[in-house]
């Protein structure tokens, strides 16, 4: 959100939302194309087109927020359950 916020302020208020795939290609495009080639050639092209590409089109803040929320939920303290047997 910080990256998109500063980009929006630099563009005089024009909203800028960067996708997860956009961040990945700007950081390391070679690894992005490498994974794309592996998935399309080894597994199936529909896996890349339908599942992975859809995920990479999500806004980066939303995708990382969902992963963070999921990790928080997994690591939460669980209620202690007391079971009494006679």
Buried (B, 14 or more C-beta within 10 A) or exposed (E): EEBBEEBBEEEEEEEBBBBBBBBBBEEEEEEBEEEBEEBBEEEEEEEBEEEBEEEBEBBBBEBBEEEEEEEEEEEEEEEEEEEEEE
